[in-house]
Amino acid sequence: MALLKLPVVSAELIVAGSDGLYRREGECSRCGDCCKTGDPFSVPPESAPACRLYRERDGVGECTDRAHPLYLNGCNVWPTKPEHLRDYPRCTYRFVRV
């Protein structure tokens, strides 16, 4: 099975945080930190196993099946709120208060 590189996602997203509205900025750097925990939506993330779709090749994160429901139902748009970044300091997404 050929590995597929994760897309660079940079669609603008406005979300409500606990203290106001935020705009997501940045794009996926393919560090894989969220995939290595399996479910980036779980908090704390270390409670989930590594995603079975994630692989690293030459230091770059890749998804083996971007058509899989796990990817399509969340991974392709993660992070969706500021709290998601709390445990991922290498993530290049940022939320800016608007």
C-alpha positions in Angstrom: 0.0 0.0 0.0 1.4 3.4 -1.0 1.6 6.1 1.6 -0.1 9.3 1.0 1.3 12.6 2.3 -1.1 14.5 4.6 -2.5 17.5 2.9 -1.4 21.0 3.9 -4.7 22.3 5.3 -5.1 26.0 5.7 -8.8 26.7 5.4 -9.9 29.6 7.7 -12.0 28.5 10.6 -13.8 30.7 13.1 -14.7 29.0 16.4 -16.0 29.9 19.8 -13.5 29.5 22.7 -14.3 29.7 26.4 -13.5 33.4 26.3 -14.6 34.6 22.9 -14.2 33.9 19.1 -11.0 32.7 17.6 -9.8 32.4 14.0 -7.6 29.4 13.2 -4.4 30.4 11.3 -1.5 28.4 9.9 -1.3 25.0 8.1 -0.4 21.5 8.9 3.4 20.9 9.2 3.0 17.1 9.2 4.8 16.8 12.5 2.5 13.9 13.3 2.2 14.7 17.0 -1.7 14.5 16.9 -1.6 11.3 14.9 0.9 9.7 17.3 -1.8 9.8 20.0 -4.5 8.3 17.8 -7.3 10.7 18.6 -6.4 14.4 18.7 -9.9 15.2 19.8 -9.4 13.2 23.1 -8.2 15.1 26.1 -5.8 14.3 27.5 -4.4 13.0 24.2 -2.0 10.5 25.8 -5.1 8.4 26.7 -5.5 7.2 23.1 -3.3 4.8 21.2 -1.4 5.8 18.0 -3.5 6.1 14.9 -3.2 3.0 12.7 -3.3 5.2 9.6 -0.3 7.2 10.5 3.3 6.5 9.3 6.5 8.4 9.1 8.8 8.3 6.2 12.0 10.3 6.1 10.9 12.3 9.1 7.6 13.4 7.5 4.2 12.4 8.7 2.0 10.6 6.2 -1.5 9.1 6.2 -1.9 5.7 4.7 -5.7 6.2 3.8 -7.1 9.7 3.5 -10.4 8.2 2.3 -10.8 6.4 5.6 -13.7 7.7 7.8 -11.3 8.4 10.7 -9.5 10.9 8.5 -12.6 12.3 6.8 -14.6 12.7 10.0 -12.1 14.9 11.8 -8.4 14.5 11.1 -8.6 16.6 7.9 -10.0 19.6 9.8 -8.2 19.3 13.2 -7.7 21.4 15.3 -11.1 22.8 15.6 -10.7 24.7 18.9 -7.9 26.4 20.9 -7.9 23.7 23.6 -6.8 21.1 21.0 -3.4 22.7 20.8 -2.7 22.6 24.5 -0.7 19.4 24.4 0.9 19.9 21.0 3.6 22.6 21.2 5.0 21.6 17.8 1.7 22.2 16.0 2.0 25.1 13.6 -1.7 26.0 13.8 -2.6 28.9 16.0 -5.9 30.5 17.1 -6.1 34.3 17.2 -8.8 36.0 19.1 -11.1 38.0 16.8 
